[in-house]
Amino acid sequence: MKIVSIREKTVPISSAIRNAYIDFSAMTCSVVAVVTDVAREGRPVVGYGFNSNGRYAQGCLLRERVIPRLMSAEPASLLNDAGTNLDPHRIWARMMINEKPGGHGERSVAVGVIDMAVWDAVAKIEGKPLYRLLAERYRNGQADDRVFVYAAGGYYYPNKDVKALQDEMKGYLDRGYRVVKMKIGGEDLGQDLRRIEAVLKIVGSGDRLAVDANGRFDLDTAITYARALAPYRLFWYEEAGDPLDYALQAELAGHYDGPMATGENLFSMQDARNLIRYGGLRPDRDWLQFDCALSYGLVEYLRTLEMLNANGWSARRCIPHGGHQLSLNIAAGLGLGGNESYPGVFQPFGGFADDIPVEDSYVRLPDVPGIGFEAKRELYRIMQPLGES
């Protein structure tokens, strides 16, 4: 058993949307295929992966460092002890050979892309959905049969008025979501409050609306927004300041009693640990959004969950960023609090299996081996040629 080849390509996911910090007019992502010599139903087992939105494609790092390291390894060194399957932890260690500690950024995304594809292949070789495999390995076989999801949208579009924002949010409710998220910080406070109140007329109450500043605010602005947002009793107030400004986050907690969320732009267990140590987050109400596809993959995410448990945090306080199927499998298999969803943007990478509806903001997973990419037709149409070329 061995990895025969690893193939990558860059795919555009550009759109006219923007948040408070960046626009997505030139956004790209990497798609990879890990091809093995294992056959199922007469075809090679292929694992697929891609990186989450908000970080660009990692083709150079993949081609120059990560893929050559794996392909030059002794094949048996990448297998489990029994030699019956790939070992994601050994593969991860091989990808990180000669990488110094710290500097978690672009390389964490490149490693995360391969890691996703490896787990997809591992579950396919065992003939199981990934979430069931994870539950068996790490949760005594107990998997959640459905996962809470919220609809992320509410971006700033050119010439998009409040009525268009309301129509977007109504569309998410019609699709089965009961919690939605919108962007703030891209306009002044007065305009953002008008947008928030317009959305509240659609969703009905603050506990059905989360807002996301994408790290835009300094401390004074973050506090000003916090005071203005408090009466709405929102689902959460997300990433008010720079993701590495733990002092800002800690100070903000003294001015905002409602739930806060952050973590999507922290790309290692060590950075997540610093957030827990110094960010003033409250495990009874706040939410953690670490995205495995951006932060060295599931192998590193398992370390992060161990760290959280050691610091008194439940995995149920984790709702990952990214809206992708790997995090959905992790949520179901490891007992997270939910998963982000992108039903209207970043297609075909956003969203889940085609034929499984969202019901009251919960979704089930397809009963297919692996992560389930094959159950999302438009996405698999992009991936499949890479695995067969």
C-alpha positions in Angstrom: 0.0 0.0 0.0 1.3 3.4 -0.9 0.6 6.9 -2.2 1.1 6.8 -6.0 0.8 10.5 -6.7 -0.4 13.8 -5.2 -1.8 16.3 -7.7 -2.8 19.9 -7.1 -4.4 22.7 -9.0 -5.5 26.3 -8.3 -9.2 27.0 -8.6 -10.7 30.6 -8.6 -13.5 31.3 -6.1 -13.6 35.0 -6.8 -16.7 37.2 -6.3 -17.7 40.8 -5.8 -18.3 40.4 -2.1 -16.3 42.1 0.7 -16.1 42.1 4.4 -14.8 44.8 6.7 -11.2 43.9 5.8 -10.8 42.4 2.3 -12.7 41.8 -0.9 -12.8 38.5 -2.7 -12.3 39.6 -6.3 -9.1 37.6 -6.7 -9.7 34.8 -4.2 -8.4 31.3 -5.1 -8.0 28.0 -3.4 -6.0 24.8 -3.9 -7.6 21.5 -4.7 -5.5 18.3 -4.2 -5.9 14.6 -5.0 -4.0 12.0 -3.1 -4.0 8.9 -5.3 -3.3 5.5 -3.7 -2.6 2.0 -5.1 -5.6 0.7 -3.1 -8.5 -0.4 -5.3 -12.2 -0.3 -4.4 -14.7 -1.5 -7.0 -12.0 -1.7 -9.6 -10.9 1.9 -9.1 -8.0 3.5 -7.2 -8.9 5.1 -3.9 -8.4 8.8 -4.2 -8.6 11.3 -1.3 -9.5 14.9 -2.1 -8.9 18.2 -0.2 -9.1 21.9 -0.6 -8.4 25.0 1.6 -11.1 27.2 3.1 -12.0 30.6 1.8 -10.2 33.7 2.9 -6.7 32.3 2.3 -5.3 32.0 -1.2 -4.2 28.9 -3.1 -0.9 27.3 -1.9 0.4 25.8 -5.1 4.0 26.9 -4.7 4.3 25.6 -1.1 2.7 22.3 -2.2 4.9 21.8 -5.2 8.2 22.9 -3.7 8.0 21.5 -0.1 5.0 19.5 1.0 4.4 17.1 -1.9 8.1 16.3 -2.5 8.6 15.4 1.1 5.8 12.9 1.0 6.7 11.4 -2.3 10.3 10.9 -1.3 9.4 9.1 1.9 9.7 5.3 2.3 6.1 4.2 1.6 5.9 2.0 4.6 6.8 4.9 6.9 3.5 6.6 6.0 1.3 3.6 7.0 -0.2 2.5 10.3 1.5 -0.3 12.3 -0.5 -3.0 10.7 0.3 -1.7 7.2 -3.4 -1.7 6.4 -4.0 2.0 5.9 -2.3 5.4 5.7 -1.5 7.0 9.0 -2.4 10.7 9.0 -0.2 11.4 12.0 2.9 9.9 10.4 2.1 11.7 7.1 1.7 15.0 9.0 5.1 14.5 10.7 6.7 13.9 7.3 5.1 17.1 5.8 6.6 19.1 8.7 10.2 17.8 8.5 12.7 20.7 8.6 10.0 23.3 9.4 10.9 25.5 12.4 8.4 26.2 15.1 6.2 29.3 14.9 5.3 31.3 11.8 2.0 29.7 11.4 0.4 31.1 8.3 0.7 30.0 4.7 2.3 26.6 5.4 -0.4 25.7 7.8 -2.9 26.0 4.9 -0.8 23.9 2.5 -0.4 21.1 5.1 -4.1 21.4 5.9 -5.1 20.8 2.2 -3.1 17.5 2.1 -4.3 16.4 5.5 -7.9 16.8 4.4 -7.2 14.6 1.4 -5.4 12.0 3.5 -8.3 11.6 5.9 -10.7 11.3 3.0 -8.5 8.5 1.6 -8.2 6.8 5.0 -12.0 6.7 5.5 -12.5 5.4 2.0 -10.0 2.6 2.5 -11.9 1.6 5.6 -15.2 1.9 3.7 -16.7 4.3 6.2 -17.9 7.9 6.4 -15.2 9.9 8.1 -17.4 11.0 10.9 -18.0 7.4 11.9 -14.4 6.5 11.7 -13.5 9.5 13.9 -16.2 8.5 16.5 -14.8 5.0 16.6 -11.2 6.2 17.0 -11.6 9.1 19.4 -15.1 9.0 21.0 -15.9 5.4 21.9 -18.0 5.1 18.7 -20.5 7.8 19.7 -21.3 10.1 16.7 -23.9 12.8 16.5 -26.6 12.0 14.0 -27.0 15.6 13.0 -25.0 18.9 13.3 -26.1 22.5 14.1 -25.3 24.8 11.2 -25.8 28.5 10.6 -25.9 30.4 7.4 -23.0 32.8 6.9 -23.6 35.7 4.5 -24.6 39.3 4.7 -21.5 40.5 2.9 -21.1 44.0 1.5 -22.0 43.9 -2.2 -21.7 46.7 -4.8 -25.1 48.6 -4.9 -26.7 46.2 -2.4 -29.3 48.0 -0.4 -31.0 47.0 2.9 -33.9 45.3 1.0 -31.5 43.0 -0.8 -29.9 42.1 2.5 -33.3 41.3 3.9 -34.1 39.1 0.9 -30.8 37.2 1.3 -31.6 36.5 4.9 -35.1 35.4 4.1 -33.7 33.0 1.6 -31.6 31.4 4.3 -34.6 30.9 6.5 -36.5 29.4 3.6 -33.7 26.9 3.2 -34.1 25.7 6.7 -31.6 27.8 8.7 -32.8 29.5 11.9 -29.5 31.3 12.7 -27.8 33.6 10.2 -24.6 35.7 10.2 -23.9 39.1 8.6 -20.8 41.3 8.3 -20.3 44.5 10.2 -17.4 47.1 10.2 -17.4 47.8 6.5 -19.6 50.9 7.0 -20.0 53.3 9.9 -21.8 52.3 13.1 -25.0 54.0 12.2 -25.3 52.2 8.9 -24.4 48.9 10.4 -27.1 49.3 13.1 -29.6 50.0 10.3 -28.6 46.9 8.6 -28.7 44.8 11.8 -32.2 46.1 12.6 -33.4 45.3 9.1 -32.2 41.7 9.4 -33.8 41.4 12.8 -37.1 42.2 11.2 -36.6 39.1 9.1 -35.2 36.6 11.6 -37.3 37.8 14.5 -34.9 38.0 17.5 -31.2 38.7 18.3 -30.4 35.1 19.3 -30.9 34.2 15.6 -28.3 36.7 14.3 -24.5 36.7 14.6 -22.4 39.6 13.5 -18.8 39.4 12.3 -16.3 42.4 12.2 -13.5 40.3 10.6 -10.8 41.8 12.9 -11.4 45.4 11.8 -11.7 47.3 15.0 -9.2 48.9 17.4 -10.1 48.6 21.1 -12.1 51.9 21.3 -14.2 51.0 18.2 -14.7 47.4 19.4 -16.1 48.7 22.7 -18.3 51.3 21.0 -19.8 48.6 18.9 -20.2 46.3 21.9 -22.2 48.9 23.7 -24.4 49.4 20.7 -24.9 45.7 20.1 -25.6 44.7 23.7 -29.4 45.5 23.6 -29.9 43.2 20.6 -28.8 40.1 22.6 -27.1 38.6 19.5 -26.1 35.0 18.9 -22.5 36.3 19.0 -20.2 39.2 18.3 -17.3 37.8 16.2 -13.7 38.8 15.8 -13.9 42.4 16.8 -10.1 43.0 16.7 -7.0 41.6 15.2 -7.0 37.8 15.9 -3.6 38.0 17.6 -4.5 40.9 19.9 -5.4 38.9 22.9 -5.3 41.9 25.2 -8.0 43.6 23.1 -10.2 40.5 23.3 -9.7 40.2 27.0 -10.6 43.9 27.6 -13.6 43.6 25.4 -15.0 40.8 27.5 -15.3 43.4 30.4 -17.6 45.5 28.2 -19.7 42.9 26.5 -21.7 40.3 28.5 -23.1 38.5 25.4 -21.4 35.7 23.6 -18.3 36.4 21.5 -16.6 34.3 18.9 -13.1 34.2 17.5 -10.3 31.9 16.3 -10.7 31.4 12.6 -7.5 33.2 11.9 -5.4 31.3 14.4 -3.6 28.5 12.6 -1.9 26.3 15.3 -2.6 24.6 18.6 0.0 27.0 20.1 -1.9 30.1 18.9 -5.2 28.6 20.1 -3.6 28.0 23.5 -2.5 31.6 23.7 -6.0 32.7 23.0 -7.3 30.5 25.8 -4.6 31.7 28.2 -4.7 35.4 27.5 -7.8 36.3 25.5 -10.3 36.5 28.3 -12.8 34.2 26.7 -15.5 32.6 28.8 -16.1 28.9 28.4 -19.7 29.2 29.5 -20.8 31.5 26.6 -18.1 32.2 24.0 -17.4 30.3 20.8 -14.2 29.0 19.2 -13.9 29.0 15.4 -10.6 27.3 14.6 -10.7 25.9 11.0 -8.8 22.7 10.5 -8.4 23.3 6.8 -6.4 26.4 7.5 -4.5 25.3 10.5 -2.5 22.2 9.6 -5.5 19.9 9.3 -7.3 17.4 11.5 -4.1 16.0 13.1 -3.4 19.5 14.6 -7.1 20.0 15.4 -7.0 16.9 17.6 -4.2 18.5 19.5 -6.2 21.7 19.8 -9.1 19.8 21.2 -6.9 18.1 23.8 -5.6 21.5 24.8 -9.1 22.8 25.2 -10.1 19.9 27.3 -7.1 20.4 29.6 -8.1 24.0 30.0 -11.7 23.3 31.0 -13.3 24.0 27.6 -15.9 21.6 26.0 -15.6 20.7 22.4 -19.2 21.8 22.2 -18.0 25.4 22.3 -16.3 24.9 18.9 -18.1 25.9 15.8 -15.5 25.9 13.0 -15.1 28.5 10.3 -15.1 27.5 6.7 -18.4 25.8 5.9 -16.8 22.7 4.5 -17.5 19.0 4.7 -14.4 18.1 6.7 -15.4 20.3 9.6 -18.9 18.9 9.3 -17.5 15.4 9.7 -15.4 16.5 12.7 -18.4 18.1 14.3 -20.5 14.9 14.1 -17.6 12.5 14.9 -16.0 14.4 17.7 -19.0 16.2 19.2 -18.4 19.8 18.4 -21.1 22.5 18.8 -21.8 22.9 15.1 -20.4 24.2 11.8 -20.5 27.2 9.6 -22.4 27.0 6.3 -22.1 29.1 3.1 -25.3 28.3 1.2 -25.0 31.4 -1.0 -21.3 32.1 -1.6 -18.0 30.4 -2.3 -19.7 27.8 -4.5 -19.3 25.0 -5.2 -17.0 24.7 -2.1 -19.6 26.0 0.3 -22.4 23.9 1.5 -22.9 20.2 2.1 -24.4 17.1 0.4 -26.9 17.9 -2.3 -29.8 15.8 -1.2 -29.7 16.3 2.5 -31.8 19.3 3.6 -31.2 21.7 6.4 -34.0 21.3 9.0 -34.3 23.9 11.8 -30.6 24.7 11.4 -29.5 21.1 11.6 -28.1 18.9 8.9 -27.3 15.2 8.6 -24.4 13.7 6.8 -24.4 11.4 3.8 -23.8 7.7 4.3 -20.9 7.4 1.9 -17.2 6.5 2.5 -14.8 9.4 3.1 -15.6 13.0 3.7 -18.6 12.9 1.3 -17.4 15.1 -1.7 -19.0 12.6 -4.1 -22.4 13.5 -2.7 -21.9 17.2 -3.7 -22.0 17.0 -7.5 -20.7 20.4 -8.5 -17.8 20.2 -6.2 -16.9 16.6 -7.2 -17.1 17.7 -10.9 -14.0 19.9 -10.1 -12.2 17.3 -8.1 -12.7 14.1 -10.1 -10.6 15.0 -13.1 -7.7 15.7 -10.8 -7.9 12.3 -9.4 -8.2 10.6 -12.7 -5.6 12.6 -14.8 
